[in-house]
Amino acid sequence: MKDYHKILVVVDPTKDTQPALARAIDLASKNQASITVFLSIFDFSYEMTSILSGNEREAMRQGVIAQRKAWLEEVLEHHPHPSVKISAEVVWHNRPFESIILQAIEGEFDLIVKGTHQHDKLKSVIFTPTDWHLMRKSPIPVLLVKEHDWPVAGKILCAVNVTSEDNDHQSLNGKIIEHAMDLAKKFDAQVHLVNGYPGTPVNLAIELPDFDAHTYSETVRLQHEQRVCSLANSYGIGSDFCHVKEGLPEDVIPELAEQLDAELVILGTVGRTGFSAALIGNTAEHVIDSIDCDLLAIKPDGYHSPLDVN
């Protein structure tokens, strides 16, 4: 089980509403957690003003920071939080994702919560470069939030990888499910597992005349179903909540999330150079860009962020 005791919320200064803050308050109220509302700002023009002394430039920066802190206080007034302790932090930094991750590491936070951008014409979520950097390089879970409430008796979808016997993969699967079950318990939700398996290789069917494509496909499907159901059973999840489908992860996961009307998809991520439970990697970007619900990205135990110098 995973409790979030310290939550770092990244606010969007371009938006009137802050869905990430609203979601974090919901989470904090069920975890007795504290929240730090965080904003990273930078204006290159202040750094280039050569006619000002270093002290004068620093005074200007502090003035902008003070203005932003006052704005954050106004934002908090629109989000009642009688039972949740909330503080505000504004930093001057030219790379937002770095400042967020460094704040999370130094403050020993358990979760980063950030809002996503909605593409009005396509009605889908657009992930920004900052979102990608957070998912790739944050050592703690990152929750990316869209503008909707989590419904009662909603559905949480766990993307698991059962093709590898590797201990790291198995451990990450377990971590994904444990996060899901903890959230499901607190929000009265259902936990579902999803796994995609590859179709029959076309070249085999062409090159080997006696190759039985149907039998091959059925064997692969049954193997994946058995592994997913075994994994689910070890956590008390029924086979009715296991979904094994032929296809690439970038197709299977978003399709099922839409079919179930899932409120949250949980993925395991290992950073830009790796490829695991599903996937920050070449195919993962297609998975995540196609998901139109909240997304929780989790790192395996032992992951070390490239920004953590300790």
C-alpha positions, 0 to 999 in steps of 0.5 A, a space after each residue: 500500500 502507498 500513502 501520499 503524506 506530502 503532495 507537490 502540486 504544480 499550478 498553471 499560471 495561464 489557467 483560471 481553474 486548477 484541476 490538479 489542486 482540486 484532485 490533490 485536495 481530494 487525495 490529501 483529505 483521504 491520506 491526512 497529507 499536506 500539500 505544497 502548491 508550487 510555481 516555477 517562474 522565469 523571465 529572461 529579460 531580467 537576466 539580460 538587463 545589464 544596466 542594473 546591478 546584481 542586487 537590483 536584478 535580484 530585487 526585481 526577481 524577488 518582487 515578481 516572486 512576491 507577486 506570484 505568491 500573492 496570486 497563489 494565495 488568491 487561487 487557494 481561496 477558491 479551493 476550500 481545504 479546511 482539513 488539509 494543510 497547504 503551503 505555497 512555494 515560488 521559485 525562479 528557475 529557467 527549466 520548470 521540470 528541473 525545478 519541480 523534480 528538485 523540489 520533490 527530491 529536496 522536500 521528500 515528497 511522495 507525489 507530484 500532481 500536475 494538470 494537463 492541457 485539453 485540446 479543444 478541437 480534438 477533445 483529447 489531452 495534450 502532454 507538454 514537454 514538461 509533462 514528458 520530462 516529469 514522467 521520464 525523470 521524476 523518482 516519485 509518482 507523477 499524477 497528470 490530471 484532466 478537468 473532471 471529477 473522479 466518479 464514485 465506483 469509477 474504474 482504475 486501469 493498470 497497464 501490466 507487462 507479463 512477458 518478462 520473468 525479470 524481477 524488476 518487471 514483476 516488482 513494478 507490476 506489483 507496485 502499479 497494482 498496489 497503488 491502484 488498490 490503495 486508491 480504489 479503497 479510498 475512492 470506492 473504485 474498481 481495479 482492472 488489469 490490461 495487457 496487450 500481446 503481439 499478433 502472429 508475425 506475418 513473415 512466419 505465416 508466409 515463409 512457413 507453409 505449414 505454420 498454423 497461425 490460429 493455433 499460434 495466436 491462441 497459444 500466445 493469448 492463453 499464455 498471457 491470460 493465464 499470467 495476467 489472471 495469476 497476477 490478479 489473483 495474487 492481489 484478490 482481483 477477479 478474472 472478470 477484471 482482467 483484459 488481455 487483447 491482441 495488439 500493440 500497447 499503444 492501441 490496446 490501453 487507450 481503447 480499453 480505457 475509453 471502453 471502460 470509461 476509466 478515470 485513471 490509467 496507471 503505467 510503470 515507467 523506467 525513464 527515457 533509456 528503458 522500456 518496461 511495464 508500459 513503457 516510457 519509450 518509443 511506443 509509450 508516447 503513443 499510449 500516453 498521447 491517446 489516453 483521455 483520462 488521468 494518468 499516474 506514472 510510477 517508477 520501479 524501486 531503485 530508480 535514480 533520477 538523473 537530476 538527483 546528485 546525491 
